[in-house]
C-alpha cells in the first residue's frame, strides 16, 4: 500500500522530481514501464477522462517519481492506485482549465518552469549519451582528484591569550624545553591534557592562520613566531605529514563517472552560454 502522503502529492512536484535527476543518472537506458517491462513505442491509454487520454508514458513518469527511482516494478494494486491518482489529478486540472486558472500568471510561470526543466533534462541526457566518459578519461579524473587531495598533518600546539606569553614559551623551547610539558602547563586549549596533541587533521578543518603556519613548517619544527588566530596566540609543533588514504579506482568508479559527467555537462552549458545572447 502507498503511504497516504504519496497519494496527495501534486503532479507538478512529481514531474519536477522525475525530470531533475542527478547528472549521474543522465544517459542511462530509458526507464521501464510501470509493469516493469520496456515501454513500446506506441501503446494504448491507461485511462480516458472526459475524452482526454492518459498515456502509458504518462503513467511511467508518474510511477518513476512515486517509486523514488526504485528498480522494483509496482504491484498491480500500486499501479491501480497510481492510475486512480492520475485520473483525480486530470479531473482537477480540467476543472482548473474551465475556471481559467491556466491563464493565471503564477500558474503559467510554474507550468513554464516544469516545461523548461523537462526540456533541459532531455537535452542533458542526449548530450551525455553522445559524449560518454571513456575508461581512460575516468582514470585520468580519478588520478587528478587523488593528486588534489590535501595532505594530513599531525601536530601539537600551545594556546595562550597574549603574544608576550607565547614569546616566553618559545624562549623556553629554544632553551631546550619539552613542548608537551609546556603545553600541559601553559596551554588554555582542551588539548593541554594530552600535551597539546591535536592528532591527524586536514588544514581545511583549521582556521586559516593556523593552517597556513602548519603547512609552512617542516616535520620536527615549531613556529618561531607566535601565530595569532581568533582563539588567541599559538605555538605549533609539526610532528608528521602523510598523504590521505584513498579508495581504489574500482571502488569509486561510479562516483568518478558521475563527477566526470557533471563536468562535461557544465562545459556543455558554458558553451551554450558563450554562444547565446543573454541580457539581465
VOMI-670236 format. One record per residue: residue number from 1; residue in one letter; x, y negated, z of N, C-alpha, C, CB in turn. Coordinates in steps of 0.1 Angstrom, whole numbers. Glycine has a CB too. Example, Ala and Ser with C-alpha at 12.3 -4.5 7.8 and 13.67 -1.06 7.14 Angstrom:
2
NODE   num   residuo    n_xx    n_yy    n_zz   ca_xx   ca_yy   ca_zz    c_xx    c_yy    c_zz   cb_xx   cb_yy   cb_zz
NODE     1         A     132      57      78     123      45      78     132      33      78     113      45      90
NODE     2         S     128      22      71     137      11      71     129       0      79     141       6      57
END
This chain:
280
NODE   num   residuo    n_xx    n_yy    n_zz   ca_xx   ca_yy   ca_zz    c_xx    c_yy    c_zz   cb_xx   cb_yy   cb_zz
NODE     1         X       8      12       0       0       0       0       9     -12       0     -10       0      12
NODE     2         X       4     -23      -6      11     -35      -6       9     -42       7       7     -44     -18
NODE     3         X      19     -50      11      18     -59      22       8     -70      18      32     -65      26
NODE     4         X      -1     -74      28     -11     -84      24      -6     -97      19     -19     -87      36
NODE     5         X       7    -100      23      12    -113      18      15    -112       3      25    -116      25
NODE     6         X      19    -100      -2      22     -99     -16       9    -101     -24      27     -85     -19
NODE     7         X      -2     -97     -19     -14     -98     -27     -20    -113     -28     -25     -90     -21
NODE     8         X     -14    -122     -20     -18    -136     -20      -8    -145     -27     -21    -141      -6
NODE     9         X       3    -139     -31      14    -147     -37       9    -153     -51      27    -139     -39
NODE    10         X      13    -165     -54       9    -171     -66      17    -166     -78      11    -187     -65
NODE    11         X      10    -166     -89      17    -161    -101      28    -170    -105       6    -160    -113
NODE    12         X      27    -183    -103      38    -192    -107      51    -188     -99      34    -207    -104
NODE    13         X      49    -186     -86      61    -182     -78      67    -169     -83      57    -181     -64
NODE    14         X      58    -159     -87      63    -147     -92      71    -148    -105      51    -137     -94
NODE    15         X      66    -157    -114      73    -159    -126      86    -165    -123      64    -168    -135
NODE    16         X      87    -175    -114     100    -181    -111     109    -171    -105      98    -192    -101
NODE    17         X     104    -162     -97     113    -151     -91     118    -142    -102     106    -144     -80
NODE    18         X     109    -138    -111     112    -129    -122     122    -134    -132     100    -123    -128
NODE    19         X     121    -147    -134     128    -154    -145     140    -161    -141     119    -163    -153
NODE    20         X     144    -161    -129     156    -167    -124     165    -157    -117     153    -180    -115
NODE    21         X     168    -146    -123     176    -136    -117     190    -141    -117     175    -122    -125
NODE    22         X     199    -135    -108     213    -139    -108     220    -136    -122     221    -132     -97
NODE    23         X     230    -143    -125     237    -141    -138     242    -127    -139     249    -151    -139
NODE    24         X     245    -120    -128     249    -107    -129     239     -97    -135     253    -102    -116
NODE    25         X     226    -101    -134     216     -93    -140     214     -95    -155     203     -95    -133
NODE    26         X     218    -107    -159     216    -110    -173     224    -101    -182     220    -125    -176
NODE    27         X     218     -98    -194     225     -90    -204     223     -75    -201     239     -93    -203
NODE    28         X     215     -72    -190     212     -58    -187     200     -53    -196     208     -56    -173
NODE    29         X     198     -40    -197     187     -35    -205     174     -40    -201     187     -20    -205
NODE    30         X     164     -41    -210     151     -46    -206     145     -38    -195     142     -46    -218
NODE    31         X     137     -44    -187     130     -38    -176     121     -27    -181     123     -48    -167
NODE    32         X     119     -16    -173     109      -6    -177      95     -11    -174     112       7    -170
NODE    33         X      86      -5    -179      72      -9    -177      68      -5    -163      63      -2    -187
NODE    34         X      56     -10    -159      51      -7    -146      49       8    -144      37     -14    -143
NODE    35         X      48      16    -154      47      30    -153      60      37    -152      39      36    -165
NODE    36         X      71      29    -153      85      34    -152      90      39    -165      84      46    -143
NODE    37         X      84      36    -177      89      40    -189      91      28    -198      80      50    -196
NODE    38         X      99      30    -208     102      19    -217      89      14    -223     112      23    -228
NODE    39         X      88       0    -223      76      -6    -229      76      -5    -244      74     -20    -224
NODE    40         X      66      -1    -251      66       0    -265      65     -14    -271      54       8    -271
NODE    41         X      69     -16    -283      69     -29    -290      55     -35    -289      74     -28    -304
NODE    42         X      45     -27    -292      31     -32    -291      23     -22    -283      25     -33    -305
NODE    43         X      15     -27    -273       7     -19    -265      -6     -26    -263      14     -15    -252
NODE    44         X     -16     -19    -259     -29     -24    -257     -30     -32    -244     -40     -14    -257
NODE    45         X     -39     -41    -242     -41     -48    -230     -44     -39    -218     -51     -59    -231
NODE    46         X     -39     -43    -206     -43     -36    -194     -56     -40    -189     -32     -38    -183
NODE    47         X     -61     -52    -193     -74     -56    -189     -78     -68    -198     -74     -61    -174
NODE    48         X     -91     -71    -199     -96     -83    -206    -105     -91    -197    -103     -79    -219
NODE    49         X    -103    -104    -196    -110    -112    -187    -117    -123    -195    -101    -118    -175
NODE    50         X    -130    -123    -196    -137    -133    -204    -131    -134    -218    -137    -146    -196
NODE    51         X    -127    -123    -224    -122    -124    -237    -107    -126    -237    -128    -134    -245
NODE    52         X    -100    -129    -226     -86    -131    -226     -79    -118    -222     -82    -142    -215
NODE    53         X     -70    -114    -231     -63    -101    -229     -51    -103    -220     -59     -95    -243
NODE    54         X     -50     -93    -211     -38     -93    -202     -29     -82    -207     -42     -91    -187
NODE    55         X     -18     -85    -212      -9     -75    -219      -1     -67    -209       0     -82    -228
NODE    56         X       4     -56    -214      13     -47    -207      25     -54    -203      16     -34    -215
NODE    57         X      30     -63    -212      42     -71    -209      40     -80    -197      46     -79    -221
NODE    58         X      28     -86    -196      25     -95    -185      25     -87    -172      11    -101    -187
NODE    59         X      19     -75    -172      20     -66    -161      34     -62    -157      11     -54    -163
NODE    60         X      42     -60    -167      56     -56    -164      63     -67    -157      63     -53    -177
NODE    61         X      62     -79    -161      68     -91    -155      63     -92    -140      66    -104    -162
NODE    62         X      50     -91    -139      44     -92    -126      49     -81    -116      28     -91    -127
NODE    63         X      50     -69    -122      55     -57    -114      69     -59    -109      53     -44    -121
NODE    64         X      77     -64    -119      91     -67    -116      93     -77    -104      99     -72    -128
NODE    65         X      85     -87    -104      86     -97     -94      81     -92     -80      78    -110     -97
NODE    66         X      69     -85     -81      63     -79     -69      72     -69     -62      49     -74     -72
NODE    67         X      78     -60     -71      86     -49     -66     100     -53     -62      87     -38     -76
NODE    68         X     103     -66     -64     116     -71     -60     128     -65     -67     118     -69     -45
NODE    69         X     126     -61     -80     137     -55     -88     139     -41     -85     149     -63     -85
NODE    70         X     130     -34     -77     132     -20     -74     132     -12     -86     121     -16     -64
NODE    71         X     140      -2     -86     141       8     -98     130      18     -97     155      15     -98
NODE    72         X     123      19     -86     112      29     -84     100      23     -91     110      32     -70
NODE    73         X      93      30    -100      81      25    -106      70      25     -96      77      34    -118
NODE    74         X      60      16     -97      49      15     -88      40      27     -89      41       3     -90
NODE    75         X      34      31     -78      25      42     -78      12      38     -86      21      46     -64
NODE    76         X       4      47     -89      -9      44     -96     -17      34     -88     -17      57     -99
NODE    77         X     -17      36     -75     -25      27     -66     -19      13     -66     -25      33     -52
NODE    78         X      -6      12     -66       0      -1     -66      -2      -8     -80      15       0     -64
NODE    79         X      -1       0     -90      -4      -5    -104     -18     -11    -105      -1       5    -115
NODE    80         X     -28      -3     -99     -41      -7    -100     -43     -20     -92     -51       4     -94
NODE    81         X     -37     -22     -81     -38     -34     -72     -32     -46     -80     -31     -32     -59
NODE    82         X     -21     -43     -87     -14     -54     -94     -23     -59    -106      -1     -50    -100
NODE    83         X     -30     -50    -112     -39     -53    -123     -50     -62    -118     -44     -41    -131
NODE    84         X     -56     -57    -106     -67     -65    -100     -62     -79     -96     -72     -58     -87
NODE    85         X     -50     -80     -91     -44     -93     -87     -43    -102    -100     -31     -91     -80
NODE    86         X     -38     -96    -111     -37    -104    -123     -51    -108    -128     -30     -95    -134
NODE    87         X     -61    -100    -127     -74    -104    -130     -79    -115    -122     -84     -92    -129
NODE    88         X     -76    -114    -109     -81    -125    -100     -74    -138    -103     -78    -122     -85
NODE    89         X     -61    -138    -106     -53    -150    -109     -58    -156    -123     -38    -147    -110
NODE    90         X     -61    -147    -132     -66    -151    -145     -80    -158    -144     -67    -140    -155
NODE    91         X     -88    -153    -135    -101    -159    -133    -100    -173    -127    -110    -150    -124
NODE    92         X     -90    -174    -117     -88    -187    -111     -82    -197    -121     -78    -185     -99
NODE    93         X     -73    -192    -130     -67    -200    -140     -77    -205    -150     -55    -193    -147
NODE    94         X     -86    -196    -153     -97    -200    -163    -106    -211    -157    -105    -188    -167
NODE    95         X    -109    -209    -144    -117    -219    -137    -110    -233    -136    -120    -215    -123
NODE    96         X     -96    -232    -134     -88    -244    -133     -89    -252    -147     -74    -241    -129
NODE    97         X     -88    -244    -158     -88    -250    -171    -102    -257    -173     -86    -239    -182
NODE    98         X    -113    -250    -169    -126    -256    -171    -127    -269    -163    -137    -246    -166
NODE    99         X    -121    -270    -152    -121    -282    -143    -111    -293    -148    -118    -278    -129
NODE   100         X    -104    -290    -158     -94    -300    -164     -81    -301    -156    -101    -313    -164
NODE   101         X     -78    -291    -147     -66    -291    -139     -54    -290    -148     -66    -281    -128
NODE   102         X     -55    -284    -159     -44    -282    -168     -38    -296    -173     -47    -274    -180
NODE   103         X     -46    -306    -172     -42    -320    -176     -36    -328    -164     -54    -327    -182
NODE   104         X     -37    -322    -152     -31    -329    -141     -16    -330    -142     -35    -322    -127
NODE   105         X     -11    -342    -141       4    -344    -143      12    -335    -134       8    -358    -140
NODE   106         X       9    -333    -122      17    -324    -113      16    -309    -118      13    -325     -99
NODE   107         X       4    -305    -122       2    -292    -127      10    -290    -140     -13    -288    -129
NODE   108         X       9    -300    -149      16    -299    -162      31    -298    -160      13    -311    -171
NODE   109         X      36    -306    -150      51    -306    -147      55    -292    -142      54    -317    -136
NODE   110         X      47    -286    -133      50    -272    -128      50    -262    -139      40    -268    -117
NODE   111         X      41    -263    -148      40    -254    -160      52    -256    -169      27    -256    -168
NODE   112         X      56    -269    -171      68    -272    -179      80    -266    -173      69    -287    -181
NODE   113         X      81    -267    -159      93    -262    -153      94    -246    -155      92    -265    -137
NODE   114         X      83    -240    -153      83    -225    -155      87    -221    -169      69    -219    -152
NODE   115         X      81    -228    -179      85    -225    -193     100    -228    -195      76    -234    -202
NODE   116         X     105    -239    -190     119    -242    -191     128    -231    -185     122    -255    -185
NODE   117         X     124    -226    -173     132    -216    -167     132    -203    -175     127    -214    -153
NODE   118         X     120    -199    -180     119    -187    -188     127    -188    -200     104    -185    -192
NODE   119         X     127    -199    -207     135    -200    -219     150    -201    -216     131    -213    -227
NODE   120         X     153    -207    -205     168    -208    -201     173    -194    -198     169    -217    -189
NODE   121         X     164    -186    -191     168    -173    -188     170    -164    -200     158    -166    -179
NODE   122         X     161    -166    -210     162    -158    -222     175    -162    -230     150    -161    -231
NODE   123         X     178    -175    -230     190    -179    -237     202    -174    -230     190    -195    -238
NODE   124         X     202    -174    -217     214    -169    -209     216    -154    -212     212    -171    -194
NODE   125         X     205    -146    -212     206    -132    -214     211    -129    -228     192    -125    -213
NODE   126         X     206    -137    -238     211    -135    -252     226    -138    -253     203    -143    -262
NODE   127         X     230    -149    -247     244    -153    -248     253    -142    -241     246    -166    -241
NODE   128         X     249    -138    -229     258    -129    -222     258    -115    -229     253    -127    -208
NODE   129         X     247    -111    -235     247     -98    -241     256     -98    -254     232     -94    -245
NODE   130         X     257    -110    -260     266    -111    -272     280    -114    -268     260    -121    -281
NODE   131         X     283    -117    -255     296    -120    -251     300    -112    -238     298    -136    -248
NODE   132         X     300     -99    -239     302     -91    -227     317     -92    -223     299     -76    -230
NODE   133         X     319     -90    -210     333     -91    -205     340     -77    -207     333     -94    -190
NODE   134         X     351     -78    -213     359     -66    -216     366     -61    -203     369     -68    -228
NODE   135         X     371     -49    -203     378     -44    -192     391     -52    -189     382     -29    -194
NODE   136         X     398     -56    -200     410     -64    -198     406     -78    -192     417     -66    -211
NODE   137         X     395     -84    -196     391     -97    -190     387     -95    -175     378    -102    -198
NODE   138         X     381     -85    -172     377     -82    -158     390     -80    -150     368     -71    -157
NODE   139         X     399     -73    -155     411     -70    -147     419     -83    -145     420     -60    -154
NODE   140         X     419     -92    -156     426    -105    -155     420    -114    -145     427    -112    -169
NODE   141         X     406    -113    -145     399    -121    -135     401    -117    -121     384    -121    -138
NODE   142         X     402    -104    -119     405     -98    -106     419    -102    -101     404     -82    -107
NODE   143         X     429    -101    -110     442    -105    -107     443    -120    -103     452    -102    -118
NODE   144         X     436    -128    -110     436    -142    -108     430    -145     -94     428    -150    -119
NODE   145         X     419    -138     -91     413    -141     -78     421    -136     -66     399    -133     -77
NODE   146         X     428    -125     -68     437    -120     -58     449    -129     -56     443    -106     -62
NODE   147         X     454    -135     -67     465    -144     -66     462    -157     -59     471    -147     -80
NODE   148         X     449    -161     -60     445    -173     -54     440    -172     -40     433    -179     -62
NODE   149         X     440    -160     -35     436    -158     -21     446    -164     -11     434    -143     -18
NODE   150         X     442    -172      -1     452    -178       8     459    -168      17     445    -189      16
NODE   151         X     471    -171      20     479    -162      29     473    -163      43     494    -166      29
NODE   152         X     476    -154      51     471    -154      65     483    -156      74     464    -140      69
NODE   153         X     481    -164      85     492    -168      94     489    -163     108     494    -183      94
NODE   154         X     500    -160     115     499    -156     129     507    -167     137     505    -142     132
NODE   155         X     501    -174     146     508    -185     153     503    -186     167     505    -198     145
NODE   156         X     511    -194     175     508    -198     188     507    -213     188     518    -193     199
NODE   157         X     500    -219     197     501    -233     198     499    -238     213     490    -240     189
NODE   158         X     503    -250     215     501    -256     228     493    -269     225     515    -259     236
NODE   159         X     482    -271     232     474    -283     230     473    -291     243     459    -279     226
NODE   160         X     477    -304     241     477    -314     252     470    -327     248     491    -317     257
NODE   161         X     468    -335     258     460    -347     255     468    -359     249     453    -352     268
NODE   162         X     481    -360     252     488    -371     247     501    -367     239     492    -380     259
NODE   163         X     505    -376     231     517    -374     223     529    -373     232     519    -386     213
NODE   164         X     529    -381     243     541    -381     252     542    -368     259     539    -392     263
NODE   165         X     531    -362     263     532    -348     269     537    -338     259     518    -344     275
NODE   166         X     532    -339     247     536    -330     236     551    -331     234     529    -332     223
NODE   167         X     556    -343     234     571    -345     232     579    -340     243     574    -360     230
NODE   168         X     574    -340     255     580    -334     267     582    -319     265     573    -338     280
NODE   169         X     571    -313     260     571    -299     258     581    -295     247     557    -293     255
NODE   170         X     581    -303     237     590    -300     226     605    -301     231     588    -310     214
NODE   171         X     608    -310     239     621    -312     245     625    -299     253     622    -324     254
NODE   172         X     615    -294     261     617    -281     268     620    -270     259     605    -278     277
NODE   173         X     613    -269     248     615    -259     238     629    -260     232     605    -259     227
NODE   174         X     634    -272     229     647    -275     224     658    -270     233     648    -290     220
NODE   175         X     654    -271     246     664    -267     257     663    -252     259     661    -275     269
NODE   176         X     656    -245     252     655    -230     253     643    -225     261     667    -226     261
NODE   177         X     633    -234     263     621    -229     270     613    -219     262     612    -241     272
NODE   178         X     606    -211     269     598    -200     263     584    -206     259     596    -188     273
NODE   179         X     581    -204     246     568    -210     241     556    -205     248     567    -208     226
NODE   180         X     555    -192     250     543    -185     256     542    -190     270     545    -170     255
NODE   181         X     552    -191     278     551    -195     291     547    -210     292     565    -193     299
NODE   182         X     553    -218     284     549    -232     283     534    -234     280     558    -240     274
NODE   183         X     529    -226     270     515    -226     266     506    -222     278     513    -217     254
NODE   184         X     510    -212     285     502    -208     297     502    -219     307     508    -195     303
NODE   185         X     513    -226     309     514    -236     320     507    -249     316     528    -238     323
NODE   186         X     509    -253     303     505    -267     300     494    -268     290     517    -273     294
NODE   187         X     490    -258     282     480    -260     271     466    -260     277     481    -248     261
NODE   188         X     458    -269     272     444    -271     276     435    -262     268     439    -285     276
NODE   189         X     440    -255     258     432    -247     249     430    -233     256     439    -244     236
NODE   190         X     418    -227     253     415    -214     259     425    -203     255     401    -210     254
NODE   191         X     433    -205     245     443    -195     241     455    -196     251     448    -198     227
NODE   192         X     455    -205     261     466    -206     270     468    -193     278     464    -218     279
NODE   193         X     457    -187     281     458    -174     289     465    -163     282     444    -170     294
NODE   194         X     466    -165     269     473    -155     261     487    -161     255     465    -150     249
NODE   195         X     492    -170     263     504    -177     258     503    -185     245     515    -166     256
NODE   196         X     491    -190     243     488    -198     231     486    -190     219     500    -207     229
NODE   197         X     485    -177     220     484    -168     208     470    -170     201     485    -153     212
NODE   198         X     470    -173     188     458    -175     180     455    -163     171     460    -188     171
NODE   199         X     464    -154     171     462    -142     163     463    -146     148     448    -136     165
NODE   200         X     458    -137     139     458    -140     125     447    -148     121     458    -126     117
NODE   201         X     449    -158     112     439    -167     107     443    -172      93     437    -179     117
NODE   202         X     432    -177      86     434    -184      73     434    -199      76     423    -180      63
NODE   203         X     443    -206      69     443    -221      71     429    -227      69     453    -227      61
NODE   204         X     421    -222      61     408    -228      59     399    -228      71     400    -220      48
NODE   205         X     403    -220      81     395    -219      93     399    -229     104     395    -205      99
NODE   206         X     410    -236     101     416    -246     110     414    -260     105     431    -243     112
NODE   207         X     414    -270     114     413    -284     110     425    -287     101     412    -294     122
NODE   208         X     424    -296      92     434    -299      82     448    -302      87     430    -310      73
NODE   209         X     449    -311      97     463    -314     102     470    -302     107     462    -325     113
NODE   210         X     462    -293     114     468    -281     119     472    -272     108     458    -274     129
NODE   211         X     463    -270      98     466    -261      87     478    -265      79     453    -260      78
NODE   212         X     478    -278      77     490    -284      69     503    -281      76     488    -299      66
NODE   213         X     503    -283      89     515    -281      97     520    -267      97     513    -286     111
NODE   214         X     510    -257      98     513    -243      98     519    -239      85     500    -235     101
NODE   215         X     513    -244      74     518    -240      60     532    -245      57     508    -245      50
NODE   216         X     536    -256      64     549    -262      62     560    -255      70     549    -277      66
NODE   217         X     556    -246      79     566    -240      88     572    -227      82     560    -237     101
NODE   218         X     584    -224      85     590    -211      82     587    -202      94     605    -212      79
NODE   219         X     587    -189      92     585    -179     103     595    -181     114     585    -165      98
NODE   220         X     591    -182     126     600    -184     137     602    -199     141     614    -178     134
NODE   221         X     598    -208     132     599    -222     135     587    -228     143     601    -230     122
NODE   222         X     589    -238     150     578    -246     157     579    -260     152     579    -245     172
NODE   223         X     568    -267     154     568    -281     149     576    -290     158     553    -287     149
NODE   224         X     585    -297     152     595    -306     160     588    -319     163     608    -308     152
NODE   225         X     577    -322     157     570    -334     160     555    -330     163     570    -344     148
NODE   226         X     549    -337     173     536    -333     177     526    -335     165     531    -341     189
NODE   227         X     516    -326     164     506    -326     154     493    -331     160     505    -312     147
NODE   228         X     488    -342     155     475    -347     160     463    -342     153     475    -363     160
NODE   229         X     453    -338     160     440    -334     154     429    -340     162     438    -319     153
NODE   230         X     417    -338     159     406    -343     166     405    -337     181     393    -341     159
NODE   231         X     413    -326     183     412    -320     196     423    -324     205     413    -305     194
NODE   232         X     433    -331     200     444    -336     208     457    -334     200     445    -328     221
NODE   233         X     468    -331     208     482    -330     202     486    -316     203     491    -340     209
NODE   234         X     491    -310     192     495    -296     191     510    -295     189     488    -289     179
NODE   235         X     516    -284     195     529    -279     192     526    -265     187     539    -279     204
NODE   236         X     531    -262     175     527    -249     168     539    -241     165     519    -252     155
NODE   237         X     538    -228     169     549    -219     165     544    -208     156     554    -212     178
NODE   238         X     550    -207     144     546    -198     134     554    -185     136     549    -203     119
NODE   239         X     546    -174     138     552    -161     142     553    -151     130     545    -154     153
NODE   240         X     543    -152     120     544    -143     109     534    -148      98     540    -129     114
NODE   241         X     536    -143      86     528    -146      74     526    -133      67     535    -157      65
NODE   242         X     514    -131      61     511    -120      53     501    -123      43     506    -108      62
NODE   243         X     501    -115      32     490    -116      22     478    -108      27     496    -111       8
NODE   244         X     466    -113      24     454    -106      29     452     -93      22     442    -115      27
NODE   245         X     446     -83      29     443     -71      23     431     -73      13     439     -60      34
NODE   246         X     433     -67       1     422     -69      -9     417     -55     -13     427     -77     -21
NODE   247         X     404     -54     -16     399     -41     -21     405     -38     -35     384     -41     -21
NODE   248         X     405     -25     -39     409     -21     -52     400     -26     -63     411      -6     -53
NODE   249         X     405     -28     -75     397     -33     -86     384     -25     -88     405     -33     -99
NODE   250         X     385     -12     -87     373      -4     -90     362      -6     -79     377      11     -90
NODE   251         X     366      -9     -67     357     -12     -56     349     -24     -58     364     -12     -43
NODE   252         X     354     -34     -65     348     -47     -66     345     -50     -81     356     -58     -59
NODE   253         X     346     -41     -89     344     -43    -104     331     -50    -107     346     -30    -112
NODE   254         X     320     -45    -101     307     -51    -104     306     -66     -99     296     -43     -97
NODE   255         X     312     -69     -88     313     -83     -83     321     -92     -92     318     -84     -69
NODE   256         X     332     -86     -97     341     -93    -106     334     -96    -119     354     -86    -109
NODE   257         X     326     -86    -124     319     -88    -136     308     -99    -135     312     -74    -140
NODE   258         X     301     -99    -123     292    -109    -121     298    -123    -121     284    -107    -108
NODE   259         X     310    -124    -115     317    -137    -114     321    -141    -128     329    -136    -105
NODE   260         X     326    -131    -136     330    -134    -150     319    -139    -158     337    -122    -156
NODE   261         X     307    -132    -157     295    -136    -164     291    -151    -161     284    -127    -161
NODE   262         X     292    -154    -148     288    -167    -144     297    -178    -149     288    -168    -128
NODE   263         X     310    -174    -150     320    -184    -156     317    -186    -171     334    -179    -154
NODE   264         X     314    -175    -178     311    -176    -192     298    -184    -194     309    -162    -198
NODE   265         X     288    -181    -186     276    -188    -187     278    -203    -184     265    -183    -177
NODE   266         X     286    -207    -175     289    -221    -172     296    -227    -183     297    -222    -159
NODE   267         X     305    -220    -190     312    -225    -201     303    -227    -213     323    -216    -206
NODE   268         X     293    -218    -214     283    -220    -225     274    -232    -222     273    -207    -225
NODE   269         X     270    -234    -210     262    -246    -206     270    -259    -208     257    -245    -192
NODE   270         X     283    -259    -204     292    -270    -206     293    -274    -221     306    -267    -200
NODE   271         X     294    -264    -229     295    -266    -244     282    -272    -249     298    -253    -251
NODE   272         X     271    -267    -244     258    -273    -248     257    -288    -244     246    -265    -242
NODE   273         X     261    -291    -232     261    -305    -227     270    -314    -235     265    -305    -212
NODE   274         X     282    -308    -239     291    -316    -246     285    -320    -260     304    -308    -248
NODE   275         X     277    -312    -266     272    -314    -279     258    -320    -279     272    -302    -287
NODE   276         X     253    -323    -267     240    -328    -265     240    -343    -263     232    -322    -254
NODE   277         X     229    -350    -266     227    -364    -264     218    -365    -251     219    -371    -276
NODE   278         X     225    -369    -240     219    -369    -227     219    -383    -221     226    -360    -217
NODE   279         X     207    -388    -217     206    -401    -210     200    -399    -197     198    -411    -219
NODE   280         X     205    -406    -187     200    -405    -173     194    -419    -169     211    -401    -163
END
